[in-house]
Amino acid sequence: MLPSVNANTFTISAFLIGYLLIDDLNPAEQNAIGNWFMMIGQVLCTNSAQQQVLNNRNNQEQGDHVVNSDDTWQSLKRSMHTINDELDKYP
């Protein structure tokens, strides 16, 4: 459900919930609730950031292995052709 919510609607809903809570809470309660929500946000951000790091590392290792072996092979073939071309120039 959450990923399919329009960005504007998602932002406005957060604003409205925060605004509605202002009237029912005193400043100390607002501060406590606000910090609690920020802590939830920090946990979600920290978890997702670490997962992105692991995914990127995983993708890079898999991609490097394939790309490096193909690139290495192609580079060796080009080098061999260049060496053969140079050797052909001499009797």
C-alpha positions in Angstrom: 0.0 0.0 0.0 2.6 2.6 1.0 4.8 2.4 -2.0 1.8 3.1 -4.3 0.8 6.3 -2.5 1.3 9.5 -4.5 4.2 11.6 -3.1 2.1 14.7 -2.6 -0.7 12.8 -0.9 1.9 11.0 1.3 3.5 14.4 2.3 0.2 16.1 2.9 -1.0 13.2 5.1 2.1 13.6 7.3 1.5 17.3 7.6 -2.2 16.9 8.5 -1.5 14.2 11.2 1.2 16.4 12.7 -1.0 19.5 12.6 -3.9 17.6 14.2 -1.8 16.4 17.0 -0.7 20.0 18.0 -4.1 20.9 19.6 -4.3 17.8 21.7 -0.8 17.8 23.1 1.2 20.2 25.3 4.7 21.3 24.1 6.5 18.6 26.2 4.2 15.9 24.8 4.6 17.3 21.2 8.4 17.1 21.7 8.2 13.5 23.0 5.9 12.3 20.2 8.0 14.2 17.6 11.2 12.6 18.8 9.5 9.2 18.9 8.4 9.6 15.2 11.9 10.8 14.3 13.4 7.8 16.0 11.2 5.5 13.8 12.3 7.4 10.8 16.0 7.1 11.7 15.6 3.3 12.2 13.9 3.0 8.8 16.6 5.2 7.1 19.5 3.3 8.8 18.1 -0.1 7.9 17.4 0.8 4.3 20.7 2.6 3.8 22.6 -0.5 5.0 20.5 -2.8 2.8 21.3 -0.5 -0.2 25.1 -0.8 0.7 24.9 -4.6 0.8 22.8 -4.8 -2.4 25.2 -2.4 -4.2 28.2 -4.4 -3.0 26.6 -7.6 -4.1 25.7 -6.3 -7.5 29.1 -4.8 -8.0 30.9 -8.0 -7.1 28.7 -10.0 -9.4 28.9 -7.5 -12.2 32.7 -7.1 -11.8 33.2 -10.8 -12.0 31.4 -11.1 -15.3 32.6 -7.8 -16.7 36.2 -8.4 -15.7 36.4 -11.9 -17.1 34.8 -10.7 -20.4 36.9 -7.6 -20.5 40.1 -9.5 -19.7 39.4 -12.1 -22.4 38.7 -9.4 -25.0 41.7 -7.4 -24.0 43.9 -10.5 -24.3 42.5 -11.2 -27.7 43.2 -7.6 -28.9 46.7 -7.8 -27.5 47.4 -11.1 -29.3 46.1 -9.6 -32.6 48.3 -6.5 -32.1 51.3 -8.7 -31.3 50.7 -10.9 -34.4 50.2 -7.8 -36.6 53.5 -6.4 -35.3 55.3 -9.7 -35.8 54.0 -10.0 -39.3 55.8 -6.8 -40.2 59.2 -8.4 -39.6 60.7 -11.1 -41.8 
